[in-house]
């Protein structure tokens, strides 16, 4: 390992991998058995999670081994959620082969990286073994490891095409329609997946995000994979995120968006609301509630597993207009503003 950081009791070492990724663990040589895969967003890189990875290892030096994904960096993030998901799944298998002591697995993913991680776990999922000689049944696994935490941060779970799903378009219907028609010119296949326009090239199949809420789509068991984790968490910006809207990142209808206060815990000043949603704890569709029929299907599909939802606001921060990055602690200059969000993830994290 190289690049040791931290004090005597909290030294963190990182190692660049062959393809530009980064492994982060304690310098003290603990045999940590919990793999935490951190996935960046569109046009991102492994270094986007540098601060978060170091904080996790400092908090759990003998428990976690963090891998910051590298297989989909920069322009490769435009290749499509499915292509990126396949690459991420292969990358995870390579990490596990390199570190055979690993027994558990968790994901922490930012922005479109959350969709990529959802695709990858579908490929890596193995159902419970029934009728084995040792015992009648065993739990489902992800890449033969025990799935524990699946955490998304400002991820557009419902896509980006709906009203105010991309706040940068100001909720203007004409701009939103134009973006759906032109997004492929800039963001290629990934843009089509986000705006749910890929059905035109799918030989009559539904858009990819719709197929990812259905185990019977003919691809991978995406929902069974998501359900196999002990917990699923969606962190969302309630305002000032001009890339990913609150509704899509928190998997809610407009009528379900809660009223929030400036802070609910002085230790985490930017956390403004928390709730635990049970399976299918949702009302029936309300047309004119900000969702069209397809988005309603995505909300219903994802509501078939329980979620912890954590709402975040940087409205009092001088970096509030960069909330999409601040919530991740992406940049060294501004990570102090989002540090409490990372600490909140760590406090709730199951090891």
MIRO-443882 format. One record per residue: x, y, z of N, C-alpha, C in turn. Coordinates in steps of 0.001 Angstrom, whole numbers, plus 524288, in hexadecimal, padded with zeros to 5 digits. Each point is the difference from the previous one (the first is absolute). Layout:
XYZXYZXYZ;...
END
This chain:
803477FB56800007FCB9804AA8000080372804E780000;7FDD9804437FDED802DE804DF7FFAB7FCB98046B80252;8025A80490800517FD2D804C6801647FD317FF9D8053F;802F67FEB7804217FDA27FFC58052C7FE4580559801DA;7FB648003F802617FDE7804E2802177FD877FEEB8053B;8000B803EA803747FD6D7FF7A80509803EA7FF5580464;7FDFC7FFF3804C18034B7FF6F80494801887FA61800ED;8029F7FF2A80469802067FAC7801407FBAB7FC018005E;7FB818018C802217FBC47FC41800C57FC137FFF67FB8F;80093803BD7FC567FC24800437FBD880267800857FAA2;804C67FDF07FF4B802B3800877FB057FD0C7FD297FBB4;7FF78802A47FB9A7FD3F7FDE17FB7D803D67FF827FB82;800257FB847FD928036F7FF257FB8E7FCC17FF257FB18;801F0802097FBAC7FD547FF467FB0C803C27FDEB7FBF7;7FDE47FD197FC51803287FDAE7FBDD7FD30800A97FADC;8029C8023D7FC347FDCF800727FACD7FFF37FAA77FD6D;7FBA47FEA57FDAC7FFA37FB047FD43801D7800AA7FA63;800787FBBA7FD4F802387FFF57FABB7FCF58037A7FC3E;7FAD880048800B97FCC1802EB7FC547FEA180580801D0;80288801D2804457FF1280553801C37FC478007F80489;7FE237FBA78021C7FCA2800248048F8032E8009A804F0;7FD837FF6880471802C1800BC804E97FDC37FC6880429;803867FD1F802997FE9B7FCDD80485801A6802F8804D4;7FC8680057803DD8011B802F1804BF7FEF07FC88804B6;803DB7FFA48037E7FF477FCD6804B5803A4801F88043E;7FFC37FD9880493803538018F80459805AA7FE7D7FEEF;8039680360801A3805987FEDD7FF68801E07FBE6803EE;7FCCD7FEC4803DE801BC7FC838042E7FF917FA437FE98;7FE4F7FEF17FB3D7FFFF7FA9F7FE2B7FB937FCAA801FE;7FBAC80275801A67FB767FCFC801AA7FDE97FCCB7FB6D;7FDF67FB6E801287FD977FCBA7FBF47FA37801657FF88;7FEE5804AB7FE347FA9C801BE7FF547FD437FC7C7FC13;7FB397FE5B8014A7FD4A7FC427FCA37FB238023B7FD67;7FF208052B8008E7FB51802757FDDE801998038F7FB7A;7FEB67FE797FB4E80131803147FB5C7FBEB804477FF4B;801C7804E37FFA87FC988046A7FEE480182802117FA98;7FC737FF747FC4F800FC801C57FAA97FDA68056F7FF5B;80345803D57FECC7FE2D8055B7FF4180006801467FA2B;7FB89801D87FE1C7FF36800C97FA637FEE9805C57FEF6;802F28024F7FC6A7FF5F8058B7FEB77FBA0800CA7FC08;7FEDB804E77FEED7FBDD801577FC56801FD8012D7FA8E;7FCBA8028B7FCD88012C800EE7FA85804BB8039E7FF73;803787FEA27FC5D804DD802D87FEE98039680032804C2;7FF387FC6C803B38030880001804CF804C07FC7A7FFC6;802847FF6E80490804A57FCB380069800447FDA780570;8039A7FC56800C3800937FD678050B80138803E480455;802B2804427FEC180190803CA803FD7FB608030180241;7FB6F7FFBB7FD707FB66802CF801F67FE7B7FE318057B;801277FB0D801447FE927FDD780519804A97FFC4803C0;80449802AF7FEB7804B77FFC0803467FEDB80179805AD;7FD708046D800CC7FEDB801BC805557FC6E7FC24802C1;7FBCC7FE657FD717FC5E7FC4C80264802997FADC8015E;803427FE007FC73802A87FB03800F38037F80058804CC;802E480440800808037E8009D804767FCF6800508051D;7FB89802AB7FFF37FCE18006C804C27FDD47FAB5801AA;7FE5E7FCDA7FC467FE087FACB80144804497FCAF80280;804A68001D7FDCA804407FCC880214801CD801EF80556;800238051E800C78016C8021C805227FC117FE4C80428;7FB117FF977FE797FBEA7FE85803B97FFD67FA2480102;801477FCE97FBFD7FFC77FA498007F805217FD937FE19;804668013F8027F805147FE507FDF8800C27FA1A7FFA7;7FD807FD26803858009F7FA577FFFE7FB6B7FD307FD6A;7FC65803087FDAF7FB3D7FDA47FDDD7FF878008B7FA1E;80146804977FDC97FEBF800F07FA86804D3800927FC95;7FF5C7FE2F7FB47803CD800A37FBCB7FD0D802C87FBA1;8019D804BE7FEB37FD1D8032F7FC3E802977FFC97FAA1;7FCD17FF1E7FC17801DF8004B7FA977FD07804477FD30;802CD803F37FE1F7FDAB8042E7FCE28003D7FE687FA47;7FB7E7FF307FDC27FF9D7FDBB7FAC4802A9803677FBDF;802907FD497FC46802B5802C77FBD17FE3D7FE7C7FA8E;7FCE17FBFA7FF757FF177FDAF7FAE27FCAD8036B7FC66;7FD63803ED8021F7FC7C8033A7FCCF8013F805D080065;804E58015D800238016B80573800E07FF4A803647FB1F;7FF3E80517801017FFE9804117FBF87FC1A7FEC67FBAB;801BF7FFF67FB157FC7F7FF5D7FB927FD827FA947FFC5;8023D7FC38802C37FDAE7FAC4800117FAB180005802AF;7FEE180426803107FAEC8004B8029A7FB99801497FC35;8013F800E87FB117FC03801337FC187FE4D7FB267FCFD;802357FB738014C7FF037FB3B7FCFC7FADC7FD5D8013F;7FD49801C8804077FB097FDA480173800417FD5C8054A;7FB9C8000F802C67FFC17FDA8805328011F7FA2B7FFC6;7FE177FD597FBF7800CC7FA5E7FFA2805B17FE977FF09;8027D802B37FC58805807FEF17FED68035E8012A804CE;7FEEF8045B80296802F18014E804BA7FF037FC118045D;7FB297FE29800687FEC57FC1D803FC802EA7FAEA7FF29;8006B7FE5B7FB1C802FB7FB447FEC5805B9800C180189;80230804837FEBD8057A8010C80153800C980004805EB;7FC6480293802D7800848003B805AB7FFAE7FA9680262;7FC797FCC27FE157FF8C7FAB08020D8051A7FD007FF3F;80251800757FB6A804FE7FD5D7FF048044B8022480388;7FFE480514800DC803EB80270803697FF877FDFD80595;7FB397FF8D801F77FF2B7FE09805508021C7FA7180087;7FF0B7FCC97FC1A801FA7FA9E80023805F87FFDE8001F;80275803927FD3A805B48004480007802168019B80559;7FD5A803B78028F801A0801AB8053B7FF8E7FB75803D1;7FBB77FD2A7FFB57FF2B7FB918038C804187FBC57FF16;801577FF177FB28804087FC1E7FECC80545801B28022C;80104805167FFE6804F28022B801EA800358000A805F8;7FB6380042802837FFB080057805BA7FC827FB9580203;801F57FB30800247FCAD7FB72801277FDCE7FFCB8058A;801D18035F803837FE067FFF8805697FA9D8027780074;7FE2D802AC7FBF97FB24802F7800457FB4F7FC6D800BE;7FC65801A5803707FB5D7FCE1801357FAE0803147FF5A;80050805288002A7FB4E803497FFA4800CA804117FBB7;7FB9E802327FE3080066803F77FBEC7FBD880430800AD;8018B804E27FF247FC70804788000680163803937FB72;7FC47803317FE62800D7803C87FBCF7FE8C80570801FC;80322803D97FE837FEC780582800E7800BF802B07FABD;7FBCC802087FDB680043801D17FA9C7FD98805667FF60;802908033D7FCE07FE4A805617FF257FD98800AA7FA9E;7FBAB802D57FFC97FD7F8018F7FB197FECF7FB3F7FC99;80162800397FAF97FEC87FBA57FC80802D37FB09801B2;8040B800948033C802AD7FB698021C7FC657FC7C80317;7FBDD80243802447FC2D7FCCF802D17FD0B7FC6A7FC5F;7FEC2801DC7FB467FD617FCB97FC20803B37FBC57FE04;804EE8017B7FF3D803EF7FC3B7FE3E800A57FBB280412;800268018380500800827FC228042B7FB3A7FC6E8003B;7FB54802337FF317FB4B7FCBE7FFF1800347FBFB7FB90;802158018E7FB93800847FC547FBAA8040B7FBC880156;80474801AD80227804407FC53801217FE5F7FBD5803E9;7FD1E8018E804177FE827FC17803E47FC337FC077FDA9;7FD05801A97FC147FCA47FC397FD58803277FBAF7FD80;804568016D7FD9C8035F7FC147FD8C802CC7FCA980413;80165802548046A803177FD44804007FCAB7FCD5803C8;7FAD8800897FF9A7FC767FD81803BB7FFE17FA167FF59;8000A7FD4A804727FF307FA5B8001E7FBB17FED5803EE;7FBE77FD3B7FE637FB897FF0D80384801707FC4C8046C;7FCAC7FFBC80409800FF7FC6180454800727FA657FE0B;803757FD158027C800987FA7F7FEAB7FC0D7FCD480326;7FCEF7FD057FD567FBEC7FCE48028F801827FA3C7FFE2;7FF817FD7680497800CF7FA6380031805A57FE4C7FFD0;8039B80364801C2805787FE6180028800C27FBFE8044A;804477FD377FFC1800EE7FBE3803D6800F18024780566;80271804A58003F80159802398050C7FB3E8023A802CC;7FC98802997FD0A7FB4B802388024E7FBF7800BE7FBBC;7FB3B80088801967FBCA8003E7FC3780048804C57FC82;801B68046D8021980033804B07FCCB8045A80397801DC;801CC8034A7FC8B803DF803F8801467FE338051B7FD9F;801EA8044E801F97FE608050D7FE048021D800FE7FA89;7FD56803727FD42801E0801AD7FAE780527802F18009F;80327800097FBEC8050B802A780032800AB803997FB4E;803AF8038A80085801CB803417FBB4805BB7FE997FF27;801287FD9C7FB8E805527FE2F7FED2802027FC5F8044E;7FC827FCC280211801377FC2F8041E80155802918053D;7FEE78051680090800CE802B7804F27FAB98017E8025C;7FFFC800D8805177FB3B80189802B87FEBE805B77FEE3;7FB83801337FD937FE9D805747FEDF7FE03802CA804E2;80211804A6801087FEA8802B2804DC7FD7B805577FEFC;802FD803D57FE237FDEF805487FF257FFFC801577FA2F;7FBB5802487FE277FFD9802137FAAD7FE4F805AB80069;803A3803937FF2E7FF1E80591801028009E803147FAEC;7FC0D803137FEB4800628036E7FB797FFDF805AC801D2;802C6803477FD268008A80582801697FEA98034F7FB36;7FBA1802C8800417FE448034A7FB9F7FFB17FCE97FAEB;7FD807FB768003E7FF787FC927FB747FA9E800BA7FD79;7FFC0800AC7FADA7FAED800B47FD5C7FD337FAD47FF10;7FDE17FDC48042E7FD867FAD77FFA97FB5D7FFEF7FC41;7FD4C804627FF837FB70800487FC8F801628024F7FAAE;804FC800747FEEF801AB802677FB238000F805ED80071;800B48028B7FB87800B4805AE7FFEC7FC18802DB7FC8E;7FC1D7FD437FDE57FCC2802827FC117FB3B802D78022A;7FE647FED1804AB7FB2A8022B8021480070805B680185;7FB9B80248801797FFE08057B8018780375800F8804BF;803C2803827FF67803AB8019A8041A803AC7FBAB801C2;800647FBD37FCDE803CD7FBF58015980590801DC7FF0B;800AF803AB7FC58804F7802B87FF397FEF5805C280137;800F0801B6804C37FE9480556801868027A8043A7FC9D;8045C7FECA7FD858029A803C77FCA17FC6F801DF7FB96;7FC097FCD97FEAD7FC59801637FBC97FB648033980203;800198014D805137FC40803A4802647FA557FE2B7FFBC;7FF0B7FAFC7FEFE7FAAD7FE177FFBF7FD03801CD7FB3B;802B2802397FC1C7FD79801D27FB3E7FF147FB547FC63;7FB217FED37FEEE7FEA17FB427FD14802AC7FFC77FAB0;8003C8046D7FD4480268800137FACF805CE7FE9C80049;802B080213803FC8058B7FEBE800AC800BB7FA4280167;7FC857FDFB8034B800727FA83801927FF0F7FC597FB64;7FC3E801557FCA67FF0E7FCC87FB5C8049B800437FC3D;8022F804A97FF4F8047C8009B7FC85804B27FCF780210;800C8800168051B8045A7FD1F802567FF7D7FA2D7FEF5;7FB3E7FDF4800657FF1F7FA757FEEE801527FE857FA69;7FF11803A47FC58801157FEDC7FA80805C78009C7FEA5;802BC8035E802DF805598015C7FE818042E7FDBE8039D;7FE687FDBA80460803D27FE66803F4803F37FC137FDE9;7FE657FCB87FC38803977FC127FDEF80494802747FD19;7FF6C804E07FE3B8043D802977FD2E804838015F803A9;7FECA800A0805078040980168803D28016C7FB5E80372;7FC077FD7380229800F97FBDB803CC7FF2A7FA837FDCB;7FF947FF907FAD9800037FAF17FD3D7FBE37FC4480244;8016A7FAF78006D7FC437FC0A801CE7FE58800F3805AE;80397801F4803387FE988010F8056E7FBA98040B80042;80049803FC7FCBB7FBE0803EB7FFC87FACD7FDAC7FE77;800107FC637FC3E7FB257FD667FE6B7FDB97FCD88047C;803537FD54802E67FE177FCFE804787FDA78039380423;8028C8046B801087FE1A80395804047FAD58028D7FE74;7FF54801327FB027FB398028A7FE327FBF57FC167FDF8;801187FAEE800D87FC4B7FBD17FECA7FE6B7FFF47FA3C;803A4801897FC987FEF1800167FA60802907FB6E7FD34;802797FC84802E3802BE7FB9C7FD8C7FC4E7FBDC7FDE8;7FAF4800608012A7FC487FC1C7FE0C7FFCC800077FA08;8017E8045E7FD917FFE8800547FA52803F17FC517FD7B;804167FEA6802F1804227FCA67FDE67FFF57FA9180265;7FBD57FEA8802BC7FFD17FB19802ED7FC627FBEC7FD98;7FEC6800957FB077FCA77FC317FD527FAE67FF21802F1;7FDAA80443801BE7FAF17FFA0802948003B7FF11805D5;804AD7FF3480230800707FF34805A37FF638052C802E2;7FE527FFD0804EC7FF97804CC8031F8056980261800DC;80040804E3801C28050E8025F8014A802E37FCDF8042D;8051A8007C80013803347FCFA8039E7FE63800D9805AD;7FF05804D4801977FEA2800F1805797FAF17FD4480180;7FC6E7FF757FC497FB377FD0F8010A801467FA3680099;803637FDF67FCBF8017B7FA7C80065802E77FEDC80515;8027C803F68022B803007FF40804D07FCA67FFF0804E9;7FAE28009D7FF837FC917FF48804867FCB67FB0C7FF57;801CD7FC8D7FC9F7FD137FB407FEBA803C27FB707FF86;7FF747FC2580379803587FB5B7FFC47FED87FCA27FB3C;7FBAB800EE7FD637FE5C7FCA07FBB4800A2802B57FABA;803C48038F7FFB4800D5802EB7FB28803267FCF17FC06;801EB7FB65801868033F7FCEF7FC78805C48013580088;8015F80389803988058280140800E8801B47FDD480546;8017B8036080396801C57FE478051A7FBC8800EC80429;800547FD34804677FC2B800B88044480148804D28033B;7FF2B8048E7FDB580196804DF802717FD78800E58054F;7FAEA7FF0C800677FD508011B804E1801597FC038043D;800AC7FB287FE91801AB7FC15803D48055D8016880226;80362801F57FC93805348019F801B67FF9F8048B803D5;7FCB6803D47FECA7FF578047F803737FDB07FE5180538;7FC4A7FC707FFC67FD667FE11804B9803C27FCF08037A;8040C7FDCA7FDD78038C7FCAD803068034780312803EA;800848051F7FF488030A80326803AB7FCF6800D38050D;802D580049804407FD76800C48050E7FD648055B8005A;80238803CA7FD3B7FDA7805347FFF680125802AE7FACE;7FC44803567FE72800978033F7FB557FEFE8059A801B0;803558038F7FE5C7FFA080566801C38005D803B07FB51;7FC96803E37FFD580032803FE7FBE9800DE8055880281;804A28023F7FF208011B80556801A87FE95803AC7FB88;7FD5280455801377FE0B8037F7FBF4800AC805B080193;8013E8033E7FC3180000805A7800D27FA6C8020A7FF54;7FE25802E8803D07FAB28021A7FF887FFE1804F37FCAC;8047A802917FF7480037804CA7FCE680596800FD7FE26;80092803927FC5080503801C07FDF3803247FBC87FD31;7FDCB7FB777FF1F802737FC1E7FC9F7FDB3800D87FA92;803078022F7FC807FDFA801707FADD800527FB7F7FC17;802307FBA0801B1800B57FB827FC827FBE27FBCA800ED;7FF047FEC8804F77FC587FBD08016D7FBF38022D803D1;7FB137FFBD7FE8B7FBD180217803417FEF07FCB4804D5;7FD6680272803C57FED47FD75804FF7FC7C7FB447FF4B;7FC1B8006D7FCB17FC367FBC57FF688028B7FB0E7FDE6;80338800847FBF6802577FB647FD8F8042A7FD8480375;802DC80331803008041B7FDC88034C7FDDF7FD96804F6;7FB4D801B2801A07FDB87FDDD804D07FBAE7FC037FEF2;7FEFD7FEE37FB097FC187FC0E7FE6F7FAAB8014B8025D;7FE24804BA7FEDF7FAFF801C28021C7FCC08029D7FBBF;7FAE180019800FC7FC8F8035B7FCFB800358057E80259;7FE18803CE7FD188000C80563801FD7FD138007980527;7FB897FD528006A7FCD78004E804C38029B7FD6B804A8;8040B7FCE47FF06802B97FD4E8043E804CC802F1801EB;801768043C7FD578048480303801B17FEC18028B80541;8032F7FF19803F77FEAA801D78054280159805C6800E0;7FD8780237803EE801A080522801D5804D27FF4280363;803D9803567FF41804E97FF45802D480192804F4802E6;803487FF3A803EC801FE8045580320805D4800AC7FEE8;8023A8042F802188057F801257FEDE803A17FB908018F;7FF107FD8C804678034B7FBB6801CA7FD027FCE780414;800E87FAEE8001D7FD607FCCC803EB803D37FDDD80407;8051C800DE7FF2C803FA7FE108039B804CD803757FF61;801BB802718042F804678039B7FF9B805037FD547FE41;800697FAE9800D38049A7FD307FE1E8001E7FFA47FA18;7FB61800327FD967FF917FF957FA507FCC7804A57FE0C;802528049F7FFE17FCFD804C67FEF37FD638003B7FAAF;801CE7FCD27FC4F7FDA5800307FACA7FBEE7FBBA7FF1A;7FF287FCA9803DD7FBD87FC157FFAA7FAF78028B801E4;7FC1A800687FC917FB42802E7801617FB2C7FC8E800A1;8005A7FB0D7FE6A7FB757FC8880097801CF7FA5D7FF4A;7FDA67FC72803058010A7FA6C7FF727FAE47FCFD80080;7FF897FBD37FD037FB867FC86800AB8016E7FA7B7FE43;7FD547FC40802358009B7FA8D7FE767FB027FE4D7FD47;8007F7FE847FB297FB757FE7C7FCDF7FFB27FA177FFB1;7FBA47FDDB801B07FF347FA637FFBF7FE937FE5E7FA71;7FFBB7FAF57FF297FEB67FDF97FAD17FAB2801FD7FE43;7FFDC802517FB4B7FB22801D97FD997FD06803CD80379;802C1802F3803307FD70804038032F7FF32804C27FC8D;7FC297FF987FC887FF2C8042B7FC2F7FA3F800387FE91;7FE59804A07FE9C7FA9D800B17FE5A7FF7D7FEC27FA38;7FB4F7FF4B7FE3B7FF2C7FEE87FA7880147804CE7FCC4;800AE7FF327FB00801A38042F7FC817FC268047B80002;8021A804B37FFDA7FCD8804B07FF74801C8802CD7FB19;7FCEE7FFC97FBF180185802BA7FB4480033805D48010E;803DD8029C7FDA9800EA805768012280350800B5804DE;802237FBB8802188033F8002F804A4805C08005F7FE91;80121801C27FB50805628009C7FE5B8024A7FB377FD67;7FD177FBCD7FF8C801E67FB357FD9E7FC9C7FE847FB61;802857FDB97FC087FCEF7FD9F7FBDD7FF957FA2A80126;7FD8E7FD2B7FC857FEF07FA7480107804FB7FCE1800D2;80408801167FCE4804DA7FD1480070802C58012480527;80037804E8801788026F80152805017FD077FD958048F;7FAD77FFCE7FF8F7FCDB7FD86804118017B7FA3C8008A;800F37FD6B7FB9C801A67FA8D800308054F7FF6D802A0;80372803C37FF3A805247FFCD802867FF7A800BA805E4;7FCCE803C2801A77FF22800C48059A7FDBA7FB1280273;7FBFC7FDDA7FD9B7FD867FB4D8021F803C97FB6F8002B;803047FF557FBCE803B07FBAD7FFDA804198005E80441;8024280492800B280417800AE803F07FDCE7FFF580588;7FAEA800DD8008E7FD887FFDE805287FEDD7FA72801DA;8015D7FC247FCD27FF497FA97801AB804667FE2580394;803AA8037880120803F27FEF9804008000A804AB803BB;801297FF23804FA8002580462803B3804CD803737FF20;7FF618050A800EC80441803C37FF678006380377804DB;804BA8017E80142800E68045E80387800F8804C07FC87;7FD3A804398010180091804B47FCD2802058047480362;8043B802627FE30802948041F802F680052804D37FC84;7FD808042F801B17FFC7804CD7FCEC803E58040280213;802AA802807FC5480476803608013D7FF2E805637FD95;801B18040F802B37FFC7805487FDC6804E3803148016F;80247802737FC0E804768037A800CC7FE73805AC7FEFE;7FB0A801468010A7FE0F8052B7FE89802AD8046C802EF;802697FEDA80475802DB803FF802E4805DA7FFF17FED9;8019D7FCA07FC82805877FF777FEC180195803B87FB9E;804CC801E980032801E58034F7FBBF800DC7FCDA7FB0A;800157FAC88007E800A67FC9A7FB757FADC7FD6D7FE62;7FB9C80255801847FAF37FD797FF197FEED7FEEC7FA43;8020F803407FC787FEF37FF237FA798030B7FB577FDD2;8037C7FDDC8032A802DA7FB437FE837FE2E7FB568033D;7FB2080028801C17FDFD7FBF58038A800A07FA7C7FDE1;7FFA17FF597FAD8800607FAC47FDC0805507FD8880123;8040E8033380058805377FE11801548011480044805DB;7FDF7804048028B80106800AF805917FDEE7FB6B8032B;7FB7B7FDE97FE8F7FDA37FBB7802F38037E7FB298000A;803757FFA97FC20803AE7FBA07FF9B805348013A802A5;80102804EF801448052B80179801F1804117FF6D7FBC7;7FE80801467FB2D803337FEC17FB6C8050E8030D7FFA4;7FFC98050F8010C8047C803657FF2E802AD8013B80529;805317FFEE80013802E2800FF804D87FEA88054F8025D;7FEEF803CC7FCBA7FEF98054E801E17FAB180071802AA;7FC3C7FCF27FE277FAAF80096802127FE2D7FB5080336;803677FBFE800B17FE057FB478029B7FE6F800F3805A9;80214804128026A7FE91801078056D7FA2E801208008D;7FD98802317FBE97FA6880120800337FCC37FAFC7FFF0;801D67FC0F7FD3F7FD1B7FB187FFA9801E77FBDB803C2;803C18015F8035E8024B7FC22803817FC007FD9F803AB;7FC1D8031B801A87FC267FDE0803A67FC877FBF67FD5E;7FF33800747FAD97FCEA7FC147FD2D802FF7FAD87FFDE;8051B800567FEF08033F7FB478000C7FFF37FD918056E;800688033D804107FFF07FDEA805507FAC27FD8680155;7FBCB8022A7FDE77FADC7FDAC800CF7FFC07FA9C7FD82;802267FF6C7FB478003E7FADC7FD77802F77FC288036B;80462801D380220803507FC98803327FD387FE7480508;7FD53803B78026D7FD437FEF8804EC7FBC87FBC67FF4A;7FD5E800107FB907FBCF7FC3F7FEFA801F47FAE97FD80;804CE7FFFB7FE558021D7FBAE7FCE5800557FAF38032B;7FE287FBBE7FDBD8006B7FAE68027C8050B7FD627FE3C;803367FE79803BA804E67FD647FEAD7FFDC7FA2C80146;
END
